[in-house]
């Protein structure tokens, strides 16, 4: 249906974000808190399991530095999805801030090259990654 139509993805992101947050709260990685923002109260989901966050940060750093493959078709799908979602959430730069300057530059250049690729061309090259590239295309349009 319309829920997973990649061309209407920007309309569904709020629902997806809430579902992911709820699942992560159930697994004990996030908590749920009410925050007061001057005029309104908002539900936030701060990290409660810092070790899981560090594991994901290390995984992203290793995938871009030590296990880097030039062709995204050869990249593990979960890692590719994690890179796309970290970029779309605007936290990718934070993942690399703990690195030395030369490694930071290398990681940022590699991810920039990956994320600047044409999603339609890349989706046609590799089976099973079409949805990941559609998500990147939707985020790049919004």
N, CA, C and O atoms as CSV, one atom per row, in Angstrom:
chain,resi,resn,atom,element,x,y,z
A,1,UNK,N,N,0.799,-1.189,0.000
A,1,UNK,CA,C,0.000,0.000,0.000
A,1,UNK,C,C,0.845,1.259,0.000
A,1,UNK,O,O,2.040,1.230,-0.297
A,2,UNK,N,N,0.214,2.339,0.332
A,2,UNK,CA,C,0.877,3.639,0.342
A,2,UNK,C,C,1.925,3.761,1.440
A,2,UNK,O,O,2.821,4.600,1.349
A,3,UNK,N,N,1.823,2.928,2.482
A,3,UNK,CA,C,2.742,3.042,3.607
A,3,UNK,C,C,4.189,2.857,3.185
A,3,UNK,O,O,5.061,3.580,3.668
A,4,UNK,N,N,4.469,1.913,2.301
A,4,UNK,CA,C,5.851,1.642,1.912
A,4,UNK,C,C,6.157,2.090,0.495
A,4,UNK,O,O,7.115,1.606,-0.108
A,5,UNK,N,N,5.378,2.991,-0.044
A,5,UNK,CA,C,5.671,3.563,-1.350
A,5,UNK,C,C,6.873,4.493,-1.198
A,5,UNK,O,O,6.773,5.505,-0.504
A,6,UNK,N,N,8.013,4.176,-1.832
A,6,UNK,CA,C,9.224,4.991,-1.640
A,6,UNK,C,C,9.044,6.448,-2.050
A,6,UNK,O,O,9.741,7.324,-1.538
A,7,UNK,N,N,8.121,6.715,-2.964
A,7,UNK,CA,C,7.921,8.086,-3.402
A,7,UNK,C,C,7.114,8.906,-2.402
A,7,UNK,O,O,7.085,10.134,-2.489
A,8,UNK,N,N,6.468,8.246,-1.465
A,8,UNK,CA,C,5.693,8.926,-0.430
A,8,UNK,C,C,6.334,8.731,0.935
A,8,UNK,O,O,5.686,8.908,1.966
A,9,UNK,N,N,7.611,8.366,0.934
A,9,UNK,CA,C,8.297,8.029,2.166
A,9,UNK,C,C,8.367,9.189,3.142
A,9,UNK,O,O,8.239,8.984,4.349
A,10,UNK,N,N,8.566,10.388,2.652
A,10,UNK,CA,C,8.689,11.526,3.574
A,10,UNK,C,C,7.428,11.724,4.404
A,10,UNK,O,O,7.496,12.289,5.496
A,11,UNK,N,N,6.274,11.269,3.909
A,11,UNK,CA,C,5.033,11.395,4.673
A,11,UNK,C,C,4.923,10.333,5.763
A,11,UNK,O,O,4.188,10.511,6.735
A,12,UNK,N,N,5.649,9.236,5.605
A,12,UNK,CA,C,5.541,8.121,6.532
A,12,UNK,C,C,6.653,8.086,7.571
A,12,UNK,O,O,6.610,7.259,8.482
A,13,UNK,N,N,7.638,8.955,7.459
A,13,UNK,CA,C,8.801,8.893,8.336
A,13,UNK,C,C,8.459,9.067,9.806
A,13,UNK,O,O,9.082,8.436,10.660
A,14,UNK,N,N,7.501,9.894,10.114
A,14,UNK,CA,C,7.138,10.095,11.515
A,14,UNK,C,C,6.614,8.801,12.132
A,14,UNK,O,O,6.974,8.454,13.257
A,15,UNK,N,N,5.766,8.092,11.395
A,15,UNK,CA,C,5.236,6.821,11.896
A,15,UNK,C,C,6.346,5.787,12.054
A,15,UNK,O,O,6.386,5.058,13.046
A,16,UNK,N,N,7.234,5.725,11.088
A,16,UNK,CA,C,8.338,4.770,11.156
A,16,UNK,C,C,9.240,5.098,12.334
A,16,UNK,O,O,9.652,4.200,13.068
A,17,UNK,N,N,9.552,6.371,12.522
A,17,UNK,CA,C,10.410,6.795,13.626
A,17,UNK,C,C,9.784,6.409,14.967
A,17,UNK,O,O,10.483,5.946,15.868
A,18,UNK,N,N,8.484,6.597,15.101
A,18,UNK,CA,C,7.805,6.228,16.344
A,18,UNK,C,C,7.826,4.723,16.576
A,18,UNK,O,O,8.009,4.280,17.710
A,19,UNK,N,N,7.644,3.933,15.527
A,19,UNK,CA,C,7.687,2.482,15.665
A,19,UNK,C,C,9.083,2.009,16.070
A,19,UNK,O,O,9.224,1.143,16.933
A,20,UNK,N,N,10.103,2.579,15.447
A,20,UNK,CA,C,11.480,2.203,15.779
A,20,UNK,C,C,11.785,2.593,17.222
A,20,UNK,O,O,12.372,1.807,17.966
A,21,UNK,N,N,11.392,3.795,17.620
A,21,UNK,CA,C,11.626,4.238,18.995
A,21,UNK,C,C,10.919,3.322,19.986
A,21,UNK,O,O,11.493,2.970,21.016
A,22,UNK,N,N,9.690,2.934,19.690
A,22,UNK,CA,C,8.950,2.046,20.580
A,22,UNK,C,C,9.648,0.691,20.705
A,22,UNK,O,O,9.749,0.144,21.803
A,23,UNK,N,N,10.127,0.155,19.594
A,23,UNK,CA,C,10.826,-1.130,19.624
A,23,UNK,C,C,12.125,-1.029,20.417
A,23,UNK,O,O,12.478,-1.949,21.154
A,24,UNK,N,N,12.836,0.089,20.266
A,24,UNK,CA,C,14.090,0.261,21.005
A,24,UNK,C,C,13.842,0.475,22.492
A,24,UNK,O,O,14.671,0.089,23.316
A,25,UNK,N,N,12.723,1.080,22.845
A,25,UNK,CA,C,12.357,1.211,24.260
A,25,UNK,C,C,12.059,-0.170,24.831
A,25,UNK,O,O,12.484,-0.481,25.944
A,26,UNK,N,N,11.335,-1.000,24.086
A,26,UNK,CA,C,11.013,-2.348,24.544
A,26,UNK,C,C,12.265,-3.204,24.728
A,26,UNK,O,O,12.289,-4.086,25.587
A,27,UNK,N,N,13.303,-2.952,23.931
A,27,UNK,CA,C,14.551,-3.715,24.040
A,27,UNK,C,C,15.492,-3.142,25.084
A,27,UNK,O,O,16.548,-3.717,25.349
A,28,UNK,N,N,15.119,-2.009,25.685
A,28,UNK,CA,C,15.929,-1.428,26.743
A,28,UNK,C,C,17.072,-0.553,26.270
A,28,UNK,O,O,17.952,-0.214,27.062
A,29,UNK,N,N,17.084,-0.180,25.006
A,29,UNK,CA,C,18.152,0.673,24.485
A,29,UNK,C,C,17.824,2.140,24.693
A,29,UNK,O,O,18.711,2.942,24.987
A,30,UNK,N,N,16.550,2.496,24.542
A,30,UNK,CA,C,16.087,3.865,24.769
A,30,UNK,C,C,15.123,3.893,25.944
A,30,UNK,O,O,14.608,2.859,26.370
A,31,UNK,N,N,14.890,5.081,26.454
A,31,UNK,CA,C,13.841,5.287,27.453
A,31,UNK,C,C,12.871,6.306,26.894
A,31,UNK,O,O,13.135,6.916,25.858
A,32,UNK,N,N,11.765,6.493,27.562
A,32,UNK,CA,C,10.783,7.487,27.144
A,32,UNK,C,C,10.667,8.537,28.234
A,32,UNK,O,O,10.465,8.219,29.405
A,33,UNK,N,N,10.798,9.793,27.831
A,33,UNK,CA,C,10.673,10.904,28.771
A,33,UNK,C,C,9.833,12.005,28.143
A,33,UNK,O,O,9.788,12.158,26.923
A,34,UNK,N,N,9.175,12.759,28.997
A,34,UNK,CA,C,8.458,13.952,28.542
A,34,UNK,C,C,9.372,15.152,28.773
A,34,UNK,O,O,9.892,15.341,29.872
A,35,UNK,N,N,9.563,15.955,27.739
A,35,UNK,CA,C,10.375,17.162,27.856
A,35,UNK,C,C,9.470,18.363,27.629
A,35,UNK,O,O,8.591,18.339,26.768
A,36,UNK,N,N,9.695,19.405,28.406
A,36,UNK,CA,C,8.918,20.626,28.271
A,36,UNK,C,C,9.711,21.600,27.407
A,36,UNK,O,O,10.793,22.041,27.793
A,37,UNK,N,N,9.170,21.933,26.235
A,37,UNK,CA,C,9.772,22.896,25.323
A,37,UNK,C,C,8.924,24.161,25.297
A,37,UNK,O,O,8.133,24.366,24.376
A,38,UNK,N,N,9.086,24.984,26.280
A,38,UNK,CA,C,8.448,26.285,26.431
A,38,UNK,C,C,6.926,26.254,26.229
A,38,UNK,O,O,6.183,26.470,27.186
A,39,UNK,N,N,6.452,25.992,25.016
A,39,UNK,CA,C,5.016,26.046,24.743
A,39,UNK,C,C,4.333,24.685,24.721
A,39,UNK,O,O,3.107,24.608,24.801
A,40,UNK,N,N,5.101,23.627,24.615
A,40,UNK,CA,C,4.473,22.316,24.494
A,40,UNK,C,C,5.353,21.244,25.122
A,40,UNK,O,O,6.561,21.419,25.281
A,41,UNK,N,N,4.718,20.129,25.476
A,41,UNK,CA,C,5.434,18.968,25.972
A,41,UNK,C,C,5.657,18.005,24.817
A,41,UNK,O,O,4.801,17.837,23.948
A,42,UNK,N,N,6.812,17.383,24.828
A,42,UNK,CA,C,7.144,16.474,23.735
A,42,UNK,C,C,7.782,15.213,24.312
A,42,UNK,O,O,8.557,15.275,25.266
A,43,UNK,N,N,7.446,14.072,23.720
A,43,UNK,CA,C,8.049,12.817,24.134
A,43,UNK,C,C,9.406,12.680,23.463
A,43,UNK,O,O,9.525,12.827,22.246
A,44,UNK,N,N,10.429,12.398,24.263
A,44,UNK,CA,C,11.764,12.176,23.722
A,44,UNK,C,C,12.212,10.768,24.091
A,44,UNK,O,O,11.632,10.131,24.971
A,45,UNK,N,N,13.232,10.298,23.420
A,45,UNK,CA,C,13.730,8.949,23.647
A,45,UNK,C,C,15.244,8.979,23.809
A,45,UNK,O,O,15.967,8.653,22.867
A,46,UNK,N,N,15.739,9.364,24.988
A,46,UNK,CA,C,17.186,9.361,25.195
A,46,UNK,C,C,17.746,7.943,25.312
A,46,UNK,O,O,17.035,7.004,25.669
A,47,UNK,N,N,19.030,7.814,25.004
A,47,UNK,CA,C,19.699,6.516,25.060
A,47,UNK,C,C,19.885,6.088,26.508
A,47,UNK,O,O,20.380,6.859,27.330
A,48,UNK,N,N,19.489,4.865,26.816
A,48,UNK,CA,C,19.705,4.348,28.161
A,48,UNK,C,C,20.803,3.297,28.181
A,48,UNK,O,O,21.353,2.998,29.241
A,49,UNK,N,N,21.129,2.732,27.025
A,49,UNK,CA,C,22.154,1.704,26.927
A,49,UNK,C,C,23.317,2.245,26.105
A,49,UNK,O,O,23.341,2.098,24.883
A,50,UNK,N,N,24.280,2.871,26.774
A,50,UNK,CA,C,25.407,3.505,26.081
A,50,UNK,C,C,26.319,2.486,25.406
A,50,UNK,O,O,26.975,2.811,24.417
A,51,UNK,N,N,26.371,1.266,25.918
A,51,UNK,CA,C,27.245,0.266,25.296
A,51,UNK,C,C,26.739,-0.113,23.908
A,51,UNK,O,O,27.536,-0.347,23.000
A,52,UNK,N,N,25.433,-0.173,23.739
A,52,UNK,CA,C,24.866,-0.480,22.420
A,52,UNK,C,C,25.147,0.662,21.444
A,52,UNK,O,O,25.448,0.424,20.275
A,53,UNK,N,N,25.049,1.884,21.919
A,53,UNK,CA,C,25.361,3.041,21.072
A,53,UNK,C,C,26.829,2.994,20.646
A,53,UNK,O,O,27.143,3.227,19.479
A,54,UNK,N,N,27.724,2.695,21.579
A,54,UNK,CA,C,29.154,2.613,21.257
A,54,UNK,C,C,29.430,1.482,20.272
A,54,UNK,O,O,30.294,1.612,19.404
A,55,UNK,N,N,28.706,0.379,20.399
A,55,UNK,CA,C,28.875,-0.730,19.455
A,55,UNK,C,C,28.511,-0.302,18.042
A,55,UNK,O,O,29.210,-0.650,17.091
A,56,UNK,N,N,27.415,0.456,17.894
A,56,UNK,CA,C,27.008,0.943,16.581
A,56,UNK,C,C,28.007,1.958,16.026
A,56,UNK,O,O,28.308,1.947,14.833
A,57,UNK,N,N,28.517,2.830,16.886
A,57,UNK,CA,C,29.516,3.816,16.452
A,57,UNK,C,C,30.765,3.093,15.956
A,57,UNK,O,O,31.294,3.419,14.893
A,58,UNK,N,N,31.236,2.111,16.724
A,58,UNK,CA,C,32.416,1.335,16.303
A,58,UNK,C,C,32.162,0.607,14.991
A,58,UNK,O,O,33.033,0.552,14.123
A,59,UNK,N,N,30.964,0.048,14.854
A,59,UNK,CA,C,30.638,-0.679,13.621
A,59,UNK,C,C,30.671,0.253,12.414
A,59,UNK,O,O,31.191,-0.120,11.362
A,60,UNK,N,N,30.127,1.447,12.550
A,60,UNK,CA,C,30.165,2.404,11.450
A,60,UNK,C,C,31.595,2.843,11.147
A,60,UNK,O,O,31.990,2.919,9.984
A,61,UNK,N,N,32.361,3.130,12.177
A,61,UNK,CA,C,33.742,3.550,11.964
A,61,UNK,C,C,34.542,2.447,11.268
A,61,UNK,O,O,35.271,2.722,10.315
A,62,UNK,N,N,34.415,1.220,11.730
A,62,UNK,CA,C,35.142,0.102,11.123
A,62,UNK,C,C,34.712,-0.136,9.687
A,62,UNK,O,O,35.544,-0.439,8.831
A,63,UNK,N,N,33.420,-0.002,9.416
A,63,UNK,CA,C,32.934,-0.269,8.066
A,63,UNK,C,C,33.463,0.751,7.069
A,63,UNK,O,O,33.649,0.430,5.895
A,64,UNK,N,N,33.707,1.969,7.520
A,64,UNK,CA,C,34.187,3.013,6.618
A,64,UNK,C,C,35.718,3.023,6.550
A,64,UNK,O,O,36.286,3.415,5.531
A,65,UNK,N,N,36.382,2.602,7.611
A,65,UNK,CA,C,37.840,2.670,7.633
A,65,UNK,C,C,38.503,1.318,7.337
A,65,UNK,O,O,39.287,1.219,6.394
A,66,UNK,N,N,38.208,0.293,8.111
A,66,UNK,CA,C,38.922,-0.972,7.998
A,66,UNK,C,C,38.288,-1.955,7.014
A,66,UNK,O,O,39.002,-2.710,6.353
A,67,UNK,N,N,36.988,-1.954,6.910
A,67,UNK,CA,C,36.308,-2.926,6.033
A,67,UNK,C,C,35.688,-2.238,4.818
A,67,UNK,O,O,34.656,-2.683,4.315
A,68,UNK,N,N,36.296,-1.178,4.352
A,68,UNK,CA,C,35.728,-0.400,3.259
A,68,UNK,C,C,35.831,-1.149,1.938
A,68,UNK,O,O,36.883,-1.690,1.597
A,69,UNK,N,N,34.727,-1.173,1.202
A,69,UNK,CA,C,34.713,-1.701,-0.163
A,69,UNK,C,C,34.274,-0.565,-1.070
A,69,UNK,O,O,33.352,0.180,-0.738
A,70,UNK,N,N,34.925,-0.433,-2.203
A,70,UNK,CA,C,34.643,0.709,-3.078
A,70,UNK,C,C,33.279,0.614,-3.746
A,70,UNK,O,O,32.642,1.633,-4.016
A,71,UNK,N,N,32.834,-0.603,-4.011
A,71,UNK,CA,C,31.539,-0.776,-4.664
A,71,UNK,C,C,30.471,-1.041,-3.613
A,71,UNK,O,O,30.588,-2.002,-2.851
A,72,UNK,N,N,29.438,-0.217,-3.553
A,72,UNK,CA,C,28.391,-0.427,-2.548
A,72,UNK,C,C,27.634,-1.740,-2.738
A,72,UNK,O,O,26.992,-2.218,-1.803
A,73,UNK,N,N,27.700,-2.327,-3.930
A,73,UNK,CA,C,27.027,-3.605,-4.164
A,73,UNK,C,C,27.662,-4.710,-3.325
A,73,UNK,O,O,26.997,-5.689,-2.987
A,74,UNK,N,N,28.943,-4.562,-2.986
A,74,UNK,CA,C,29.643,-5.568,-2.193
A,74,UNK,C,C,29.538,-5.299,-0.694
A,74,UNK,O,O,29.955,-6.122,0.122
A,75,UNK,N,N,28.986,-4.161,-0.344
A,75,UNK,CA,C,28.855,-3.795,1.066
A,75,UNK,C,C,27.701,-4.576,1.704
A,75,UNK,O,O,26.679,-4.826,1.066
A,76,UNK,N,N,27.880,-4.946,2.944
A,76,UNK,CA,C,26.817,-5.636,3.681
A,76,UNK,C,C,25.588,-4.722,3.725
A,76,UNK,O,O,25.707,-3.524,3.984
A,77,UNK,N,N,24.420,-5.290,3.471
A,77,UNK,CA,C,23.194,-4.479,3.392
A,77,UNK,C,C,22.878,-3.754,4.693
A,77,UNK,O,O,22.443,-2.602,4.666
A,78,UNK,N,N,23.090,-4.404,5.824
A,78,UNK,CA,C,22.807,-3.753,7.109
A,78,UNK,C,C,23.720,-2.549,7.328
A,78,UNK,O,O,23.288,-1.515,7.837
A,79,UNK,N,N,24.979,-2.694,6.941
A,79,UNK,CA,C,25.928,-1.595,7.099
A,79,UNK,C,C,25.555,-0.445,6.180
A,79,UNK,O,O,25.598,0.717,6.586
A,80,UNK,N,N,25.190,-0.759,4.947
A,80,UNK,CA,C,24.764,0.279,4.008
A,80,UNK,C,C,23.527,1.006,4.547
A,80,UNK,O,O,23.448,2.233,4.492
A,81,UNK,N,N,22.578,0.249,5.061
A,81,UNK,CA,C,21.368,0.855,5.625
A,81,UNK,C,C,21.701,1.721,6.835
A,81,UNK,O,O,21.138,2.803,7.002
A,82,UNK,N,N,22.613,1.249,7.676
A,82,UNK,CA,C,23.022,2.013,8.852
A,82,UNK,C,C,23.692,3.328,8.454
A,82,UNK,O,O,23.439,4.365,9.065
A,83,UNK,N,N,24.541,3.285,7.436
A,83,UNK,CA,C,25.180,4.514,6.945
A,83,UNK,C,C,24.149,5.500,6.398
A,83,UNK,O,O,24.214,6.696,6.684
A,84,UNK,N,N,23.207,4.998,5.616
A,84,UNK,CA,C,22.169,5.866,5.041
A,84,UNK,C,C,21.308,6.479,6.139
A,84,UNK,O,O,21.007,7.672,6.097
A,85,UNK,N,N,20.913,5.681,7.112
A,85,UNK,CA,C,20.067,6.196,8.184
A,85,UNK,C,C,20.819,7.160,9.098
A,85,UNK,O,O,20.240,8.143,9.562
A,86,UNK,N,N,22.095,6.895,9.362
A,86,UNK,CA,C,22.894,7.826,10.168
A,86,UNK,C,C,23.050,9.156,9.443
A,86,UNK,O,O,22.989,10.220,10.059
A,87,UNK,N,N,23.250,9.088,8.147
A,87,UNK,CA,C,23.334,10.321,7.349
A,87,UNK,C,C,21.999,11.062,7.369
A,87,UNK,O,O,21.956,12.276,7.567
A,88,UNK,N,N,20.932,10.333,7.164
A,88,UNK,CA,C,19.598,10.950,7.108
A,88,UNK,C,C,19.190,11.523,8.450
A,88,UNK,O,O,18.423,12.485,8.504
A,89,UNK,N,N,19.688,10.952,9.530
A,89,UNK,CA,C,19.388,11.452,10.872
A,89,UNK,C,C,20.331,12.569,11.287
A,89,UNK,O,O,20.196,13.133,12.372
A,90,UNK,N,N,21.282,12.885,10.426
A,90,UNK,CA,C,22.250,13.958,10.650
A,90,UNK,C,C,23.135,13.683,11.869
A,90,UNK,O,O,23.465,14.600,12.621
A,91,UNK,N,N,23.515,12.421,12.060
A,91,UNK,CA,C,24.410,12.060,13.162
A,91,UNK,C,C,25.707,11.424,12.661
A,91,UNK,O,O,26.555,11.026,13.460
A,92,UNK,N,N,25.858,11.329,11.342
A,92,UNK,CA,C,27.030,10.670,10.788
A,92,UNK,C,C,28.321,11.399,11.155
A,92,UNK,O,O,29.336,10.762,11.438
A,93,UNK,N,N,28.288,12.712,11.150
A,93,UNK,CA,C,29.477,13.476,11.510
A,93,UNK,C,C,29.861,13.220,12.964
A,93,UNK,O,O,31.047,13.140,13.285
A,94,UNK,N,N,28.874,13.093,13.841
A,94,UNK,CA,C,29.147,12.809,15.256
A,94,UNK,C,C,29.809,11.449,15.440
A,94,UNK,O,O,30.593,11.267,16.371
A,95,UNK,N,N,29.509,10.497,14.572
A,95,UNK,CA,C,30.087,9.160,14.661
A,95,UNK,C,C,31.598,9.218,14.474
A,95,UNK,O,O,32.331,8.442,15.086
A,96,UNK,N,N,32.062,10.134,13.633
A,96,UNK,CA,C,33.478,10.199,13.297
A,96,UNK,C,C,34.264,11.230,14.100
A,96,UNK,O,O,35.474,11.343,13.907
A,97,UNK,N,N,33.630,11.982,14.987
A,97,UNK,CA,C,34.344,13.043,15.707
A,97,UNK,C,C,35.418,12.513,16.645
A,97,UNK,O,O,36.375,13.231,16.934
A,98,UNK,N,N,35.296,11.293,17.125
A,98,UNK,CA,C,36.299,10.752,18.046
A,98,UNK,C,C,37.549,10.256,17.321
A,98,UNK,O,O,38.521,9.871,17.970
A,99,UNK,N,N,37.540,10.258,16.004
A,99,UNK,CA,C,38.676,9.774,15.222
A,99,UNK,C,C,39.757,10.844,15.108
A,99,UNK,O,O,39.492,12.034,15.279
A,100,UNK,N,N,40.987,10.398,14.815
A,100,UNK,CA,C,42.071,11.334,14.523
A,100,UNK,C,C,41.732,12.101,13.246
A,100,UNK,O,O,40.926,11.640,12.438
A,101,UNK,N,N,42.339,13.255,13.066
A,101,UNK,CA,C,41.997,14.132,11.942
A,101,UNK,C,C,42.110,13.446,10.584
A,101,UNK,O,O,41.220,13.588,9.746
A,102,UNK,N,N,43.194,12.703,10.358
A,102,UNK,CA,C,43.360,12.053,9.060
A,102,UNK,C,C,42.314,10.966,8.830
A,102,UNK,O,O,41.807,10.817,7.718
A,103,UNK,N,N,41.988,10.208,9.875
A,103,UNK,CA,C,40.951,9.173,9.753
A,103,UNK,C,C,39.566,9.805,9.612
A,103,UNK,O,O,38.713,9.289,8.889
A,104,UNK,N,N,39.348,10.912,10.302
A,104,UNK,CA,C,38.075,11.629,10.191
A,104,UNK,C,C,37.874,12.088,8.742
A,104,UNK,O,O,36.803,11.893,8.168
A,105,UNK,N,N,38.901,12.692,8.162
A,105,UNK,CA,C,38.803,13.164,6.774
A,105,UNK,C,C,38.555,12.008,5.811
A,105,UNK,O,O,37.731,12.111,4.902
A,106,UNK,N,N,39.278,10.900,6.019
A,106,UNK,CA,C,39.104,9.734,5.164
A,106,UNK,C,C,37.678,9.189,5.280
A,106,UNK,O,O,37.043,8.896,4.267
A,107,UNK,N,N,37.177,9.055,6.499
A,107,UNK,CA,C,35.821,8.537,6.718
A,107,UNK,C,C,34.772,9.455,6.100
A,107,UNK,O,O,33.836,8.982,5.455
A,108,UNK,N,N,34.920,10.755,6.292
A,108,UNK,CA,C,33.939,11.691,5.741
A,108,UNK,C,C,33.976,11.693,4.213
A,108,UNK,O,O,32.929,11.767,3.570
A,109,UNK,N,N,35.172,11.613,3.628
A,109,UNK,CA,C,35.279,11.580,2.164
A,109,UNK,C,C,34.658,10.309,1.586
A,109,UNK,O,O,33.972,10.355,0.564
A,110,UNK,N,N,34.900,9.183,2.240
A,110,UNK,CA,C,34.321,7.926,1.751
A,110,UNK,C,C,32.802,7.935,1.848
A,110,UNK,O,O,32.117,7.518,0.915
A,111,UNK,N,N,32.279,8.402,2.960
A,111,UNK,CA,C,30.817,8.430,3.094
A,111,UNK,C,C,30.208,9.457,2.144
A,111,UNK,O,O,29.122,9.235,1.608
A,112,UNK,N,N,30.890,10.568,1.934
A,112,UNK,CA,C,30.382,11.576,0.984
A,112,UNK,C,C,30.318,10.983,-0.419
A,112,UNK,O,O,29.331,11.162,-1.132
A,113,UNK,N,N,31.380,10.272,-0.811
A,113,UNK,CA,C,31.391,9.629,-2.129
A,113,UNK,C,C,30.256,8.617,-2.250
A,113,UNK,O,O,29.592,8.547,-3.284
A,114,UNK,N,N,30.033,7.841,-1.207
A,114,UNK,CA,C,28.960,6.844,-1.223
A,114,UNK,C,C,27.589,7.510,-1.309
A,114,UNK,O,O,26.743,7.099,-2.104
A,115,UNK,N,N,27.374,8.534,-0.493
A,115,UNK,CA,C,26.062,9.162,-0.419
A,115,UNK,C,C,25.772,10.076,-1.606
A,115,UNK,O,O,24.622,10.446,-1.840
A,116,UNK,N,N,26.811,10.441,-2.354
A,116,UNK,CA,C,26.615,11.268,-3.550
A,116,UNK,C,C,26.318,10.443,-4.798
A,116,UNK,O,O,26.056,11.002,-5.864
A,117,UNK,N,N,26.357,9.119,-4.673
A,117,UNK,CA,C,26.055,8.259,-5.818
A,117,UNK,C,C,24.589,8.397,-6.195
A,117,UNK,O,O,23.753,8.754,-5.365
A,118,UNK,N,N,24.289,8.115,-7.441
A,118,UNK,CA,C,22.917,8.188,-7.932
A,118,UNK,C,C,22.134,6.978,-7.419
A,118,UNK,O,O,22.427,5.847,-7.805
A,119,UNK,N,N,21.146,7.205,-6.555
A,119,UNK,CA,C,20.403,6.074,-5.977
A,119,UNK,C,C,19.730,5.176,-7.007
A,119,UNK,O,O,19.660,3.962,-6.811
A,120,UNK,N,N,19.239,5.747,-8.094
A,120,UNK,CA,C,18.553,4.922,-9.099
A,120,UNK,C,C,19.523,3.984,-9.799
A,120,UNK,O,O,19.200,2.822,-10.047
A,121,UNK,N,N,20.703,4.482,-10.116
A,121,UNK,CA,C,21.712,3.653,-10.773
A,121,UNK,C,C,22.187,2.551,-9.827
A,121,UNK,O,O,22.321,1.398,-10.235
A,122,UNK,N,N,22.439,2.899,-8.574
A,122,UNK,CA,C,22.936,1.927,-7.609
A,122,UNK,C,C,21.886,0.870,-7.274
A,122,UNK,O,O,22.227,-0.296,-7.073
A,123,UNK,N,N,20.624,1.262,-7.213
A,123,UNK,CA,C,19.555,0.299,-6.929
A,123,UNK,C,C,19.439,-0.727,-8.044
A,123,UNK,O,O,19.121,-1.889,-7.793
A,124,UNK,N,N,19.695,-0.298,-9.278
A,124,UNK,CA,C,19.611,-1.219,-10.411
A,124,UNK,C,C,20.781,-2.200,-10.437
A,124,UNK,O,O,20.659,-3.289,-10.997
A,125,UNK,N,N,21.911,-1.827,-9.838
A,125,UNK,CA,C,23.107,-2.673,-9.870
A,125,UNK,C,C,23.021,-3.861,-8.922
A,125,UNK,O,O,23.467,-4.955,-9.268
A,126,UNK,N,N,22.456,-3.668,-7.736
A,126,UNK,CA,C,22.508,-4.713,-6.715
A,126,UNK,C,C,21.110,-5.130,-6.289
A,126,UNK,O,O,20.295,-4.300,-5.887
A,127,UNK,N,N,20.847,-6.408,-6.380
A,127,UNK,CA,C,19.573,-6.934,-5.892
A,127,UNK,C,C,19.524,-6.856,-4.377
A,127,UNK,O,O,20.528,-7.098,-3.708
A,128,UNK,N,N,18.372,-6.523,-3.837
A,128,UNK,CA,C,18.189,-6.521,-2.397
A,128,UNK,C,C,18.477,-5.196,-1.726
A,128,UNK,O,O,18.230,-5.058,-0.528
A,129,UNK,N,N,18.990,-4.216,-2.451
A,129,UNK,CA,C,19.280,-2.919,-1.832
A,129,UNK,C,C,18.397,-1.809,-2.391
A,129,UNK,O,O,18.623,-0.634,-2.100
A,130,UNK,N,N,17.407,-2.165,-3.179
A,130,UNK,CA,C,16.571,-1.155,-3.814
A,130,UNK,C,C,15.906,-0.232,-2.789
A,130,UNK,O,O,15.837,0.981,-2.989
A,131,UNK,N,N,15.418,-0.814,-1.696
A,131,UNK,CA,C,14.724,-0.014,-0.692
A,131,UNK,C,C,15.691,0.927,0.028
A,131,UNK,O,O,15.331,2.061,0.345
A,132,UNK,N,N,16.899,0.469,0.282
A,132,UNK,CA,C,17.891,1.326,0.942
A,132,UNK,C,C,18.178,2.548,0.081
A,132,UNK,O,O,18.216,3.673,0.581
A,133,UNK,N,N,18.381,2.324,-1.213
A,133,UNK,CA,C,18.656,3.451,-2.113
A,133,UNK,C,C,17.423,4.338,-2.285
A,133,UNK,O,O,17.556,5.547,-2.474
A,134,UNK,N,N,16.225,3.753,-2.222
A,134,UNK,CA,C,14.995,4.556,-2.306
A,134,UNK,C,C,14.874,5.464,-1.072
A,134,UNK,O,O,14.428,6.606,-1.182
A,135,UNK,N,N,15.266,4.958,0.086
A,135,UNK,CA,C,15.244,5.771,1.303
A,135,UNK,C,C,16.212,6.932,1.154
A,135,UNK,O,O,15.876,8.066,1.494
A,136,UNK,N,N,17.429,6.658,0.643
A,136,UNK,CA,C,18.398,7.739,0.440
A,136,UNK,C,C,17.864,8.771,-0.539
A,136,UNK,O,O,18.006,9.974,-0.319
A,137,UNK,N,N,17.248,8.303,-1.622
A,137,UNK,CA,C,16.675,9.236,-2.595
A,137,UNK,C,C,15.586,10.098,-1.974
A,137,UNK,O,O,15.512,11.297,-2.243
A,138,UNK,N,N,14.740,9.492,-1.144
A,138,UNK,CA,C,13.662,10.247,-0.497
A,138,UNK,C,C,14.230,11.283,0.466
A,138,UNK,O,O,13.740,12.411,0.515
A,139,UNK,N,N,15.248,10.923,1.227
A,139,UNK,CA,C,15.848,11.880,2.139
A,139,UNK,C,C,16.571,12.989,1.392
A,139,UNK,O,O,16.566,14.137,1.836
A,140,UNK,N,N,17.191,12.666,0.270
A,140,UNK,CA,C,17.902,13.694,-0.491
A,140,UNK,C,C,16.935,14.698,-1.113
A,140,UNK,O,O,17.297,15.858,-1.313
A,141,UNK,N,N,15.710,14.268,-1.421
A,141,UNK,CA,C,14.721,15.168,-2.023
A,141,UNK,C,C,14.101,16.093,-0.992
A,141,UNK,O,O,13.719,17.216,-1.321
A,142,UNK,N,N,13.995,15.639,0.258
A,142,UNK,CA,C,13.314,16.457,1.272
A,142,UNK,C,C,14.221,17.447,1.917
A,142,UNK,O,O,13.790,18.204,2.787
